[in-house]
Amino acid sequence: MKNRVTATCATVACLISLSSMATNVDLASGYYTTAEVLEYGRQVQAVQQQLANAGYVLQNCSENQVNYFTQPSEPHYFYSETHCMYSIPRDTGGMSLQTDYAKLSMQVHYHQLNALYHEGEVNVSYFTVY
């Protein structure tokens, strides 16, 4: 009987954890600014760490905000897209004919009801300039 109760409790705990993992973005855990999304977003932090491990160095970031004619009626809408350029520095005395780049693109969404920004889709593209 004790094993059956333990197994039932373990099953319930597993179902609770799976149901919490199945939910979409937690709208209560957003960020106050778009800069915070870039700095603390889970997906973008993972990508930035992978780029740093590969030797890429941040060059610049720019944010392109979407300007709507009227405020969107949806409570959760696309707000802006941030682009960051990374490159691998070459130690060739300042002269290099080849440079590897990575461009990180991240969408930021805004939730009007809780007035917080949320991380959207994060993409990385790699290219080499000769």
C-alpha positions as CSV (number, residue, x, y, z in Angstrom):
1,M,0.0,0.0,0.0
2,K,2.9,2.4,0.9
3,N,4.5,1.8,-2.5
4,R,1.2,2.5,-4.3
5,V,0.8,5.8,-2.5
6,T,4.4,6.7,-3.3
7,A,3.9,5.8,-7.0
8,T,0.7,7.9,-7.1
9,C,2.4,10.9,-5.5
10,A,5.3,10.6,-7.9
11,T,2.9,10.4,-10.9
12,V,1.0,13.5,-9.7
13,A,4.3,15.4,-9.2
14,C,5.4,14.4,-12.7
15,L,2.1,15.5,-14.3
16,I,2.3,18.9,-12.5
17,S,5.9,19.5,-13.7
18,L,5.0,18.5,-17.3
19,S,1.9,20.7,-17.3
20,S,4.0,23.7,-16.1
21,M,6.6,22.9,-18.9
22,A,3.9,22.8,-21.5
23,T,2.6,26.3,-21.0
24,N,3.8,29.0,-23.3
25,V,5.6,32.2,-22.3
26,D,4.9,33.2,-18.7
27,L,3.4,36.6,-19.2
28,A,4.1,37.6,-15.6
29,S,7.9,37.1,-16.0
30,G,8.7,39.7,-18.6
31,Y,11.2,42.6,-18.7
32,Y,10.7,46.3,-18.2
33,T,12.8,47.4,-21.2
34,T,13.9,46.0,-24.5
35,A,17.6,46.3,-23.3
36,E,16.7,43.9,-20.4
37,V,15.3,41.4,-22.9
38,L,18.6,41.5,-24.8
39,E,20.7,41.2,-21.6
40,Y,18.6,38.6,-19.6
41,G,16.6,36.7,-22.2
42,R,17.1,32.9,-21.9
43,Q,17.4,32.1,-25.6
44,V,19.6,35.1,-26.4
45,Q,21.9,34.4,-23.4
46,A,22.4,30.8,-24.7
47,V,23.3,32.1,-28.2
48,Q,25.6,34.8,-26.9
49,Q,27.4,32.2,-24.7
50,Q,27.9,29.9,-27.7
51,L,29.2,32.8,-29.8
52,A,31.6,33.8,-27.0
53,N,32.8,30.2,-26.8
54,A,33.5,30.2,-30.5
55,G,35.6,33.3,-30.3
56,Y,33.1,35.9,-31.6
57,V,33.2,39.4,-30.1
58,L,30.3,41.8,-30.1
59,Q,30.7,44.7,-32.5
60,N,27.4,46.6,-32.3
61,C,23.7,46.3,-31.7
62,S,20.8,48.2,-33.1
63,E,17.1,48.0,-32.4
64,N,14.4,48.6,-35.0
65,Q,11.1,49.4,-33.5
66,V,7.9,48.8,-35.4
67,N,5.9,52.0,-35.7
68,Y,2.2,51.2,-35.9
69,F,-0.3,53.8,-37.2
70,T,-2.6,52.9,-34.3
71,Q,-2.0,50.9,-31.2
72,P,-2.5,47.2,-31.9
73,S,-5.7,45.7,-30.5
74,E,-4.1,42.4,-29.5
75,P,-2.8,42.3,-26.0
76,H,0.5,40.7,-27.0
77,Y,2.1,42.1,-30.2
78,F,5.5,42.3,-32.1
79,Y,7.3,45.4,-30.8
80,S,10.8,45.5,-32.2
81,E,13.7,43.5,-33.6
82,T,17.2,43.8,-32.4
83,H,20.2,43.0,-34.6
84,C,23.7,42.4,-33.1
85,M,26.9,41.9,-35.2
86,Y,29.7,39.7,-33.9
87,S,33.1,39.0,-35.6
88,I,36.1,36.9,-34.9
89,P,39.1,39.1,-34.4
90,R,42.2,38.2,-36.4
91,D,45.7,38.9,-35.1
92,T,47.3,39.7,-38.4
93,G,48.7,43.1,-37.6
94,G,45.5,44.9,-38.5
95,M,45.4,43.5,-42.0
96,S,43.1,40.6,-42.8
97,L,41.5,39.6,-46.1
98,Q,39.0,37.3,-44.4
99,T,36.6,38.0,-41.5
100,D,34.0,35.7,-40.0
101,Y,30.8,37.4,-38.9
102,A,27.7,36.3,-37.0
103,K,24.4,38.3,-37.0
104,L,22.1,37.7,-34.1
105,S,18.4,38.8,-34.7
106,M,15.9,38.8,-31.8
107,Q,12.3,39.7,-31.9
108,V,10.8,41.5,-28.9
109,H,7.1,41.3,-28.1
110,Y,5.1,43.7,-25.8
111,H,2.2,42.7,-23.6
112,Q,-0.1,45.6,-23.0
113,L,-2.0,44.1,-20.0
114,N,1.1,43.7,-17.8
115,A,3.2,46.3,-19.6
116,L,6.2,44.0,-20.0
117,Y,8.5,43.0,-22.9
118,H,9.1,39.4,-23.8
119,E,11.7,37.6,-25.8
120,G,10.5,36.3,-29.2
121,E,12.3,34.4,-31.9
122,V,16.1,34.4,-31.8
123,N,18.1,33.6,-35.0
124,V,21.8,33.6,-35.9
125,S,23.2,33.8,-39.3
126,Y,26.9,33.2,-40.1
127,F,28.9,34.6,-43.0
128,T,32.5,35.2,-44.1
129,V,33.7,38.2,-46.0
130,Y,36.8,37.7,-48.2
